[in-house]
């Protein structure tokens, strides 16, 4: 039987994980290009003029949009602002 290095399974898992992460990043990039709206933006300052905050470098802003189907959320769950 051939010799197998001690950490070979870990190296294979790390390689497969990096391939998966690269594919996920490419999918997110392709989705942003298809929408013509980038999900990641870079700015030197955030905020409106009297309260603007300057970055020591560059701010990276990631935009995430979520959507919840009303049919999948419990109707007995209290909502914000109702005081319940």
Steps between C-alpha positions, in 0.01 A plus 500: 500500500630844411592752766239771563617821673354554846312824415385402148127483590514845660677646196237351269217645712666843506541488123136404445387772741701763315351386167150526650572848639634613162192368322272674749687828455475469122125435528451809718705707255300369202173577679615856567602546138166360380312743724730784393529594866811395691448335838831642628590868478801693627484855636744737668227655718157394628214726605357839411718812521452625856537150642724336239760255625830480311676168481864453591512290182191400302161383626372180339120494500323171429132517405277209601130484424279253682145393433265308726186330372207580726373147459817354655511723812289418804192721534533486881843664484484856637594778262705808584320819590171337602585491869410133519 
